[in-house]
Amino acid sequence: MPINPTDLQHPGAAHVDSYWAATAGPEVEGAAPVDSDREVDVAIIGGGYTGLSAAYHLGREHGISAHVLEANRIGWGCSGRNGGFCSIGIGKDDFGDWVRRFGLDPAKQIFEQGREAVRSVQRILVAEKLEVDRSPEGGLELAHRPNRIGEMAVRQRNLKELFGLDCRLLSKSELDQGYLVSREAHGALIHDEGFALHAMKYSRGLARAAQRHGAALHGASPVLEWRRDGKRHLLQTPGGSVRARQVVIAGNGYTGDRLHPATNGRLLPVLSNIIVTRELSQAERESVNWRSYLKIWDSRRLLFYYRLLPQNRVLFGARGGIDDTPGTTGTRRHGWSGGSPKCSPRWPRWRQNISGAAGSASRATRTPISAASRTVPSTTPWPIWAPVWRWRHIAGACLRGGLQEDPMAR
Ligand SMILES: Cc1cc2nc3c(=O)[nH]c(=O)nc-3n(C[C@H](O)[C@H](O)[C@H](O)COP(=O)(O)OP(=O)(O)OC[C@H]3O[C@@H](n4cnc5c(N)ncnc54)[C@H](O)[C@@H]3O)c2cc1C
């Protein structure tokens, strides 16, 4: 069964039943649906990090009051459901891939942009005083097989010498003693850039900050049709039309092919998953010596990522395929909660301890995410601005909402 990301004919859908939705506090107020025809300067389609950040920066830096049109609730898409890893990586490619494809200087520029993206989230958090359950700074990349350590040593040297990232290698015994014990942790690269946050607290905080800087947010306002009206764009929502001078498409993997030719055929929704366990007891954590609240990911191409949340729950994430049936969802959940032999090698006592937590009282979310045809973020040509992310990017989406050249200010 193909993935059906959102039903524009039934707008205003509730958030999926996730740990984030249950712990994020109240919804954003003042996000009523469009209820009459209106003329606006900038319309933004999509109320996730990209759309909200674009609205925030347009208001704060240029005094433009953007109108955000969200089909469901603010933060309903990936921005309310992700793992919360705010990292400097951009797109799907690795730093080494960039050097090979583009050369060293462009690769350094991309890297710096990734850093700047993380800093932009930090700046928003501080300037707007947002409380998002931040983790400590930094992250651990685990060598999930012994033969990955050699590659990791090369990466460490390159990241340090070419990109100026202060990172070092940890041995298996350092990992076991100071971070966690796992059969899939044979060494690690540790650095102190990036952090993790509560996905939905951040999207709501960003939404409120955008409102404070003049943005108008509209939930339950899907753009059903888009026509040109002279030099203007006419966006049709169920409650009225929005006539805009400029439009940002920030619909991610939910955009669909029919909205505008600019995004037609450029996005493939694929499933991504996270599971959050109940709180682990101290004995359960000690059984794998899990001491660190740093974000962790492994050296797989389609990586596993996990972290301890502040309340000592485990958040575990992985990719989830391109078909969406009750069967595939059940299989995934069974695998993660320790029912599958695939799960047990990761932690020696996973089955007895942590898998009990995952199986007994956990929340799992399967969510479409956009897999763009290109492996690096891209945008459609001006004047339609449609940033396209491949897999991730919390931080990239927040770097002025992908409006790298501030075209709106022209
Ligand atoms: C399970 C999972 C884990 C992830 N983990 C991480 C992570 O740890 N770190 C990281 O950096 N990234 C992660 N990501 C990716 C990250 O969440 C996304 O890159 C980011 O949230 C994209 O934000 P966005 O605003 O572009 O899109 P979204 O948040 O998906 O928002 C798009 C919105 O557009 C709306 N929309 C679509 N079409 C229309 C229309 N016609 N009219 C009106 N509204 C419309 C949708 O309803 C939706 O709310 C993860 C994603 C998933 C699914």
Ligand as a Chemical Component Dictionary entry (heavy atoms), coordinates in Angstrom:
data_LIG
# 
_chem_comp.id                   LIG 
_chem_comp.type                 NON-POLYMER 
_chem_comp.pdbx_formal_charge   0 
_chem_comp.three_letter_code    LIG 
# 
loop_
_chem_comp_atom.comp_id 
_chem_comp_atom.atom_id 
_chem_comp_atom.alt_atom_id 
_chem_comp_atom.type_symbol 
_chem_comp_atom.charge 
_chem_comp_atom.model_Cartn_x 
_chem_comp_atom.model_Cartn_y 
_chem_comp_atom.model_Cartn_z 
_chem_comp_atom.pdbx_ordinal 
LIG C1  C1  C 0 10.693 9.697  12.570 1  
LIG C2  C2  C 0 11.562 10.850 12.123 2  
LIG C3  C3  C 0 12.735 11.122 12.795 3  
LIG C4  C4  C 0 13.541 12.203 12.386 4  
LIG N1  N1  N 0 14.623 12.497 13.131 5  
LIG C5  C5  C 0 15.364 13.577 12.814 6  
LIG C6  C6  C 0 16.438 13.961 13.642 7  
LIG O1  O1  O 0 16.677 13.359 14.690 8  
LIG N2  N2  N 0 17.198 15.038 13.251 9  
LIG C7  C7  C 0 16.915 15.758 12.110 10 
LIG O2  O2  O 0 17.652 16.709 11.813 11 
LIG N3  N3  N 0 15.867 15.432 11.349 12 
LIG C8  C8  C 0 15.083 14.382 11.678 13 
LIG N4  N4  N 0 13.983 14.078 10.930 14 
LIG C9  C9  C 0 13.667 14.953 9.791  15 
LIG C10 C10 C 0 13.057 16.274 10.256 16 
LIG O3  O3  O 0 12.011 16.021 11.153 17 
LIG C11 C11 C 0 12.534 17.025 9.034  18 
LIG O4  O4  O 0 13.598 17.230 8.103  19 
LIG C12 C12 C 0 11.971 18.402 9.406  20 
LIG O5  O5  O 0 11.036 18.294 10.471 21 
LIG C13 C13 C 0 11.299 18.975 8.172  22 
LIG O6  O6  O 0 10.527 20.079 8.543  23 
LIG P1  P1  P 0 9.543  20.708 7.492  24 
LIG O7  O7  O 0 8.965  21.917 8.101  25 
LIG O8  O8  O 0 10.274 20.877 6.190  26 
LIG O9  O9  O 0 8.429  19.606 7.218  27 
LIG P2  P2  P 0 7.235  19.051 8.148  28 
LIG O10 O10 O 0 7.498  19.243 9.579  29 
LIG O11 O11 O 0 6.948  17.662 7.686  30 
LIG O12 O12 O 0 6.020  20.008 7.806  31 
LIG C14 C14 C 0 5.366  19.989 6.564  32 
LIG C15 C15 C 0 3.926  20.422 6.824  33 
LIG O13 O13 O 0 3.338  20.811 5.580  34 
LIG C16 C16 C 0 1.961  20.534 5.658  35 
LIG N5  N5  N 0 1.413  20.506 4.293  36 
LIG C17 C17 C 0 1.761  19.675 3.276  37 
LIG N6  N6  N 0 1.025  19.959 2.172  38 
LIG C18 C18 C 0 0.237  21.027 2.488  39 
LIG C19 C19 C 0 -0.737 21.790 1.778  40 
LIG N7  N7  N 0 -1.059 21.526 0.499  41 
LIG N8  N8  N 0 -1.363 22.795 2.427  42 
LIG C20 C20 C 0 -1.058 23.106 3.716  43 
LIG N9  N9  N 0 -0.147 22.378 4.442  44 
LIG C21 C21 C 0 0.487  21.369 3.840  45 
LIG C22 C22 C 0 1.899  19.202 6.376  46 
LIG O14 O14 O 0 0.631  19.003 6.994  47 
LIG C23 C23 C 0 3.046  19.315 7.391  48 
LIG O15 O15 O 0 2.603  19.677 8.698  49 
LIG C24 C24 C 0 13.168 13.013 11.280 50 
LIG C25 C25 C 0 11.975 12.736 10.618 51 
LIG C26 C26 C 0 11.182 11.672 11.030 52 
LIG C27 C27 C 0 9.877  11.416 10.320 53 
# 
loop_
_chem_comp_bond.comp_id 
_chem_comp_bond.atom_id_1 
_chem_comp_bond.atom_id_2 
_chem_comp_bond.value_order 
_chem_comp_bond.pdbx_ordinal 
LIG C1  C2  SING 1  
LIG C2  C3  SING 2  
LIG C2  C26 DOUB 3  
LIG C3  C4  DOUB 4  
LIG C4  N1  SING 5  
LIG C4  C24 SING 6  
LIG N1  C5  DOUB 7  
LIG C5  C6  SING 8  
LIG C5  C8  SING 9  
LIG C6  O1  DOUB 10 
LIG C6  N2  SING 11 
LIG N2  C7  SING 12 
LIG C7  O2  DOUB 13 
LIG C7  N3  SING 14 
LIG N3  C8  DOUB 15 
LIG C8  N4  SING 16 
LIG N4  C9  SING 17 
LIG N4  C24 SING 18 
LIG C9  C10 SING 19 
LIG C10 O3  SING 20 
LIG C10 C11 SING 21 
LIG C11 O4  SING 22 
LIG C11 C12 SING 23 
LIG C12 O5  SING 24 
LIG C12 C13 SING 25 
LIG C13 O6  SING 26 
LIG O6  P1  SING 27 
LIG P1  O7  DOUB 28 
LIG P1  O8  SING 29 
LIG P1  O9  SING 30 
LIG O9  P2  SING 31 
LIG P2  O10 DOUB 32 
LIG P2  O11 SING 33 
LIG P2  O12 SING 34 
LIG O12 C14 SING 35 
LIG C14 C15 SING 36 
LIG C15 O13 SING 37 
LIG C15 C23 SING 38 
LIG O13 C16 SING 39 
LIG C16 N5  SING 40 
LIG C16 C22 SING 41 
LIG N5  C17 SING 42 
LIG N5  C21 SING 43 
LIG C17 N6  DOUB 44 
LIG N6  C18 SING 45 
LIG C18 C19 SING 46 
LIG C18 C21 DOUB 47 
LIG C19 N7  SING 48 
LIG C19 N8  DOUB 49 
LIG N8  C20 SING 50 
LIG C20 N9  DOUB 51 
LIG N9  C21 SING 52 
LIG C22 O14 SING 53 
LIG C22 C23 SING 54 
LIG C23 O15 SING 55 
LIG C24 C25 DOUB 56 
LIG C25 C26 SING 57 
LIG C26 C27 SING 58 
# 
